[in-house]
Amino acid sequence: MCKMKTIAVIMAAVVMLFAAHKAATAKSQPPKNEVDKNTKQPETISPHIWAPAVKPKPLSESVKKGLQWLVEHQCENGGWSQGEESSHMSHSLDHLKDKPNVADTCAAALTLIRSGSTPATGLYAKNIFNAVNYVCSEVQKSDANSLFITSIRDTRLQMKLGTYIDTFLASLLFAEVTGKMPDAESEKMLAEAYNKVMDKIERNQHTDGTFGGTGWANALSISLASKGLNRAAQAGGRVNEKVRQRLETYARRKYDRETGSFSEEGSAGVQLYAGSASLSAMQDSDNTNAIQQSELEKKLENVKGSEEREQIQQTLQRFKQNRDDLEAAKKTIVDKLDDEKFIAGFGSNGGEEFLSYMNIGESLVVKGGPEWEKWDKEITTNLNRIQNNDGSWTGHHCITGRTFCTSASLLVLMTDRAPVPIAAKLRQQ
């Protein structure tokens, strides 16, 4: 039961971040995926430094109030439940109102991380540590082969975002806390759970880049799978490049450059969901590609064999194609941001809308500039306007649970603190 209770900052900040990064990774290396000895080892890239892409704003009173609401509603075992839903929703999930689940917990923990804390430091260190501990315990109890990491079924997030949303959000949370746990024992616990999650994702991906399962807006779930996998790669984790490439290709296929439209398959026929999911996955992949590109270009200078040279050139060409599609998709989305019908998504605020806003914001913030500033100002005004008096946010369709709606809204308001590889930001300059 639950208790009620950049590189816009100057280069000196980059030096400090690099020192902090070295100190953290010295204590514990990113988890390495264990694979069958007869299977080709997953590819890996050098760990890189994350930093906000723009100068972060101080936390607003609305954000602080929302963070406090989340902390007061954390469960005794470290998890979060979906919380109270809108009064007009079906009461079929009332039994889950106070029962902790992995996906809601990951969303809440990521929100506390974005505010500036880690599992070892900061105002919310204990809350984050307990959340990670809960998620790891669920992963440890799961089977070895399926994509499920929890025995809890048919939550609102699973029904609306996708069957395996818990797994994808866990991969994202684990990427952001690796190397930041308070001691070697908790790092080991995290690494074991992280290995298992990554193995499940690699083992269960279909050749088209998807993962099966159902969900009203499953495309949003796949965008989070891409985000988790790319954050893992950016942190230096062992990520199978074929898995990452399939997600990149899937996102690109969802966008038609000739018509400037996004395929609504898996998006409940809502362009906001389809567009934000595709854009986000292409951007996350581009962030990783920026790191790999510099490494491959250096390697190309010393390659003698024609076959290896051709493989590198093909990979670099793939990076360029993704980036070209990304820029076109971004322009399409930016052109729609003044369209009230597009921004309204399904027609009213729900968790899917808030998640879509996060996807759009995290794509625009990498470059920064007028387009990002305009979006950030307008979406901040809107979210502040609809915040509940107690600090939470509530959805009005589909995903209405206060935990996820509050977490997603806060992640939107703190997009300027989202981690971006420095290589990706430098390329924008």
C-alpha positions in Angstrom: 0.0 0.0 0.0 1.2 3.5 -0.7 1.7 6.3 1.8 -0.1 9.6 1.4 2.4 11.1 2.4 25.0 23.0 -21.8 26.6 22.7 -24.0 25.0 26.0 -23.6 26.7 26.2 -20.3 30.3 27.2 -20.8 33.1 24.7 -21.5 34.3 24.9 -17.9 31.1 23.0 -17.0 31.9 20.4 -19.6 35.3 19.8 -17.9 33.5 19.4 -14.6 31.1 16.9 -16.1 33.9 15.0 -17.6 35.6 14.7 -14.2 32.4 13.6 -12.6 31.8 11.1 -15.3 35.3 9.6 -14.8 34.8 9.3 -11.1 31.4 7.6 -11.5 32.6 5.1 -14.1 35.8 4.3 -12.1 33.5 3.0 -9.4 31.4 0.8 -11.7 31.5 0.1 -15.4 28.3 0.1 -17.5 26.7 -3.3 -17.6 27.9 -5.7 -20.2 25.3 -8.0 -21.9 26.0 -11.6 -21.4 25.3 -13.6 -24.6 25.7 -17.1 -25.7 29.3 -17.9 -26.5 28.4 -19.1 -30.0 26.6 -15.8 -30.7 28.5 -12.8 -32.0 29.2 -10.3 -29.3 27.1 -7.1 -29.3 28.9 -4.1 -30.6 29.8 -1.3 -28.2 31.0 2.3 -28.4 33.1 4.4 -26.1 31.2 5.9 -23.1 30.4 9.6 -23.7 29.6 12.6 -21.6 26.0 13.7 -21.3 25.1 17.3 -20.6 22.0 19.5 -21.0 21.8 20.8 -24.5 20.8 24.3 -23.3 21.3 26.2 -20.1 18.7 24.7 -17.7 16.2 27.0 -16.0 15.9 26.9 -12.2 13.2 24.5 -11.1 9.9 26.4 -11.1 7.4 26.4 -8.2 5.1 24.2 -10.4 7.8 21.7 -10.9 8.8 21.6 -7.2 5.1 21.2 -6.2 4.8 18.3 -8.7 8.0 16.6 -7.4 6.7 16.9 -3.8 3.5 15.2 -4.9 5.4 12.3 -6.4 7.5 11.8 -3.3 4.5 11.8 -1.0 2.9 9.1 -3.1 5.8 6.7 -3.3 5.0 3.2 -1.9 6.7 1.6 1.0 8.5 -0.9 -1.2 10.0 1.9 -3.3 7.5 1.6 -6.2 4.7 3.8 -7.4 1.2 2.7 -8.4 -0.8 4.2 -11.2 -2.7 6.2 -8.6 -6.1 7.8 -8.8 -7.7 7.8 -12.3 -10.2 10.2 -13.8 -13.7 9.7 -12.4 -15.2 8.9 -15.8 -12.7 6.0 -16.4 -13.8 2.4 -16.0 -13.5 1.1 -12.5 -12.1 -2.3 -13.8 -8.6 -1.3 -12.7 -9.5 -0.1 -9.2 -7.5 -3.1 -7.8 -4.4 -1.6 -9.3 -4.9 1.9 -7.9 -2.6 1.3 -4.9 -0.5 -1.6 -6.3 3.1 -0.6 -7.3 4.1 -1.4 -10.9 7.3 -1.1 -12.9 6.4 1.4 -15.6 4.8 4.0 -13.3 7.8 3.6 -11.0 10.3 4.1 -13.8 8.5 7.3 -15.0 8.5 8.7 -11.5 12.1 7.9 -10.8 13.2 9.4 -14.1 11.4 12.6 -13.1 13.3 12.8 -9.8 16.6 12.2 -11.6 15.8 14.9 -14.1 15.4 17.4 -11.2 19.1 16.8 -10.3 19.3 13.9 -7.9 20.9 10.4 -8.4 20.5 7.2 -6.4 23.5 8.4 -4.3 23.2 12.1 -4.2 20.7 14.9 -4.0 17.4 15.7 -2.4 15.7 12.6 -3.8 18.5 10.1 -3.6 16.7 7.8 -1.2 13.5 7.9 -3.3 15.4 7.0 -6.5 17.5 4.3 -4.8 14.4 2.6 -3.4 12.7 2.9 -6.8 15.7 1.3 -8.6 15.8 -1.4 -5.9 12.1 -2.2 -6.5 12.4 -2.4 -10.3 15.5 -4.6 -10.0 13.6 -7.0 -7.7 10.8 -7.3 -10.2 13.3 -8.0 -13.0 15.1 -10.6 -11.0 11.8 -12.5 -10.4 11.0 -12.5 -14.1 11.7 -15.4 -16.5 14.8 -15.5 -18.7 13.3 -15.5 -22.2 10.1 -13.5 -22.6 10.0 -9.7 -22.9 8.0 -9.4 -19.6 10.0 -8.2 -16.6 7.1 -8.2 -14.2 4.2 -10.5 -13.3 1.7 -7.6 -13.0 -0.5 -7.6 -16.1 -3.1 -5.4 -17.7 -2.1 -2.1 -16.1 -3.4 1.0 -17.8 0.0 1.8 -19.2 0.3 -1.7 -20.7 -3.1 -1.5 -22.2 -2.6 2.0 -23.7 1.2 2.3 -24.4 2.0 -1.3 -25.1 2.4 -4.7 -23.5 6.1 -4.3 -22.8 6.2 -0.7 -21.7 7.6 -1.8 -18.3 10.6 -3.3 -20.0 11.4 -0.3 -22.2 11.0 2.2 -19.4 13.3 0.0 -17.2 16.0 0.1 -19.8 15.8 3.9 -19.9 15.9 4.2 -16.1 18.8 1.7 -15.8 20.8 3.6 -18.5 20.6 6.8 -16.5 21.5 5.4 -13.1 24.4 3.1 -14.2 27.6 4.2 -12.4 25.6 6.4 -10.0 24.5 3.8 -7.4 25.8 4.5 -3.8 28.0 1.4 -3.5 29.5 -1.6 -5.3 26.8 -4.0 -4.0 23.9 -1.9 -5.5 25.9 -1.4 -8.7 26.2 -5.2 -9.0 22.4 -5.6 -8.4 21.7 -3.0 -11.1 24.1 -4.5 -13.6 22.5 -8.0 -13.2 19.1 -6.6 -13.7 20.2 -4.4 -16.6 21.9 -7.3 -18.4 18.7 -9.3 -18.1 16.5 -6.5 -19.5 18.9 -5.8 -22.4 19.1 -9.5 -23.2 15.3 -9.7 -23.3 15.0 -6.8 -25.6 17.6 -8.2 -28.0 16.2 -11.7 -27.8 12.6 -10.6 -28.6 12.9 -8.0 -31.3 11.3 -8.8 -34.6 13.1 -8.3 -37.9 11.0 -5.2 -38.7 12.2 -3.5 -35.5 9.1 -4.0 -33.4 8.5 -6.3 -30.5 4.9 -7.6 -30.8 2.4 -7.1 -28.1 -0.6 -4.9 -28.2 -1.5 -1.4 -27.1 -3.7 1.5 -28.1 -0.7 3.6 -29.0 2.1 1.0 -29.2 4.2 3.3 -31.4 4.9 5.4 -28.3 6.1 2.3 -26.5 8.6 1.5 -29.3 9.9 5.1 -29.2 10.8 4.5 -25.5 12.5 1.3 -26.5 14.6 3.3 -28.9 15.3 5.9 -26.3 16.4 3.3 -23.7 18.6 1.4 -26.2 20.3 4.6 -27.4 20.9 6.0 -23.9 22.5 2.6 -23.1 24.8 2.9 -26.1 25.6 6.5 -25.3 26.6 5.5 -21.8 29.1 2.9 -23.2 26.9 -0.1 -22.6 27.1 -3.2 -24.8 24.3 -2.7 -27.3 23.7 -4.9 -30.3 24.0 -2.5 -33.2 21.6 -4.6 -35.3 18.8 -4.1 -32.7 19.5 -0.3 -32.6 19.6 -0.1 -36.4 16.2 -1.9 -36.8 14.6 0.6 -34.4 16.1 3.5 -36.4 14.9 2.0 -39.7 11.4 1.4 -38.3 11.2 5.1 -37.2 12.3 6.3 -40.6 9.8 4.1 -42.4 7.0 5.6 -40.4 7.7 9.0 -42.0 7.0 9.8 -45.7 9.1 12.7 -46.8 7.2 13.2 -50.0 3.8 13.8 -48.3 5.2 15.1 -45.0 3.1 12.7 -43.1 3.6 9.9 -40.5 2.1 6.5 -40.7 -0.6 6.2 -37.9 -0.2 2.4 -37.6 0.1 1.7 -33.9 -0.8 5.3 -33.0 -4.5 5.1 -32.6 -4.9 7.2 -35.7 -3.4 10.2 -33.9 -0.8 12.2 -35.8 0.6 13.7 -32.6 1.5 10.2 -31.3 2.8 9.0 -34.7 4.9 12.0 -35.4 6.4 12.4 -31.9 7.3 8.7 -31.7 9.0 8.6 -35.1 10.8 12.0 -34.5 12.0 10.9 -31.1 13.4 7.6 -32.3 15.3 9.2 -35.2 16.7 11.9 -32.9 17.8 9.5 -30.2 19.5 7.4 -32.9 21.1 10.5 -34.4 22.5 11.4 -30.9 24.2 8.0 -30.8 25.3 8.1 -34.4 27.1 11.4 -33.7 29.4 9.6 -31.3 29.9 6.6 -33.6 30.5 8.8 -36.6 33.6 10.6 -35.2 35.0 7.2 -34.2 34.3 5.6 -37.6 35.8 8.6 -39.4 39.0 8.2 -37.5 39.0 4.5 -38.1 38.5 5.0 -41.8 41.7 7.0 -42.1 43.8 3.9 -41.1 41.7 1.1 -42.7 43.5 -0.8 -45.5 41.1 -3.6 -46.4 38.5 -2.6 -49.0 35.8 -4.7 -47.4 36.1 -3.0 -44.0 36.3 0.4 -45.7 33.1 -0.3 -47.6 31.3 -1.4 -44.4 32.3 1.8 -42.6 31.2 3.9 -45.6 27.9 2.2 -45.7 27.3 2.8 -42.0 28.3 6.5 -42.4 25.8 6.7 -45.3 23.1 5.2 -43.1 23.8 7.9 -40.5 23.4 10.6 -43.1 20.1 9.1 -44.4 18.7 9.0 -40.9 19.8 12.6 -40.2 18.3 13.8 -43.5 15.0 12.1 -42.6 15.2 13.5 -39.1 15.6 17.1 -40.3 12.7 16.7 -42.7 10.5 15.1 -40.0 11.5 17.9 -37.5 10.4 20.5 -40.0 7.1 18.8 -40.5 6.5 18.7 -36.8 7.6 22.3 -36.2 5.2 23.4 -38.9 2.3 21.7 -37.1 3.0 23.1 -33.6 0.7 26.1 -34.2 -2.1 23.7 -35.2 -4.3 23.3 -32.2 -5.9 20.1 -33.6 -2.5 18.5 -33.9 -1.3 19.5 -30.4 -4.6 18.3 -28.9 -3.8 14.8 -30.0 -6.8 12.7 -29.3 -8.8 15.8 -28.4 -8.0 16.2 -24.7 -5.1 15.8 -22.3 -4.0 12.3 -21.5 -0.7 10.5 -20.6 -0.2 9.9 -24.3 -0.3 13.6 -25.0 2.2 14.4 -22.2 4.5 11.6 -23.4 4.3 13.0 -27.0 5.2 16.5 -25.8 8.3 15.0 -24.1 9.3 13.3 -27.3 8.9 16.5 -29.3 10.7 18.6 -26.7 13.7 16.2 -26.4 14.1 16.4 -30.1 13.9 20.2 -30.4 16.2 20.9 -27.5 19.2 19.2 -29.1 19.6 22.1 -31.5 18.0 24.7 -29.3 17.3 28.2 -30.8 14.0 29.9 -31.6 12.0 26.8 -32.4 12.9 25.2 -29.1 12.4 28.4 -27.1 8.9 29.0 -28.6 7.8 25.4 -28.0 9.2 25.4 -24.4 7.4 28.6 -23.5 4.1 27.6 -25.0 4.0 24.1 -23.6 5.2 25.3 -20.1 2.3 27.8 -20.0 -0.2 25.1 -21.0 1.0 22.5 -18.4 1.2 25.1 -15.6 -2.4 26.1 -16.4 -3.8 22.6 -16.1 -1.8 21.5 -13.0 -4.0 20.4 -10.1 -3.9 22.4 -6.9 -2.1 19.5 -5.1 0.7 19.6 -7.6 -0.3 16.6 -9.7 -1.6 16.3 -13.2 -4.6 14.2 -14.3 -5.4 12.9 -17.7 -8.9 13.1 -19.3 -8.8 10.1 -21.6 -7.1 6.7 -21.7 -4.0 7.2 -19.4 -5.5 9.3 -16.6 -3.6 7.9 -13.6 -2.0 10.7 -11.6 1.4 9.1 -11.3 2.2 8.8 -15.0 0.5 12.0 -16.0 2.4 13.9 -13.3 5.7 12.3 -14.1 5.3 12.8 -17.9 4.2 16.5 -17.4 7.2 17.1 -15.2 9.6 15.6 -17.7 8.2 18.0 -20.3 8.7 20.9 -18.0 12.3 19.8 -17.4 13.2 19.0 -21.0 16.0 21.5 -20.8 17.7 19.1 -18.3 17.4 16.0 -20.5 20.8 14.3 -21.2 22.3 14.9 -24.6 25.7 13.5 -25.8 28.1 16.4 -26.1 29.1 15.1 -29.6 25.5 15.5 -30.7 25.4 19.1 -29.5 28.7 20.0 -31.0 27.5 18.8 -34.4 24.7 21.3 -34.2 27.0 24.2 -33.9 
